[in-house]
Amino acid sequence: MNTTLLFWGLVFSSIGAGYFIYGRKQGRILPLVCGLLLMLYPYLVGNAWAMIAIGVALMAIPYFLGR
């Protein structure tokens, strides 16, 4: 396990927890699902650049599709 992966996993999981809580309280499915995916995907990705790219894409989905 790499320290960089642990750091980015913590960052994206924390943001995912915020999305998840927001989606649950507002009753919106898109932020809820993206938050869940943001919390779970760091366990599956082993490359730091891939983790950053996937995390940024998952954070952008509710913004662009939720309009």
C-alpha positions, 0 to 999 in steps of 0.5 A: 500500500502506498501513502499516496493511495491512502491519502487520495482514498481518504480525500475521495471517501470523505467527499463521497460521504458528504455526497451520500449524506446530501443525497440521502437528506435531499432524496436525490438518487444521483448524489447518493449513488456517486457518494457511495461509489466515491467511498468504495472505488478506492479499494479497487484502484491501485494507481494514483493517477487512475484514482484521481481521474476516477474521483474527479469524474465521479465528483463532476457527474452530479454537477453536470447531470443534475442540472 
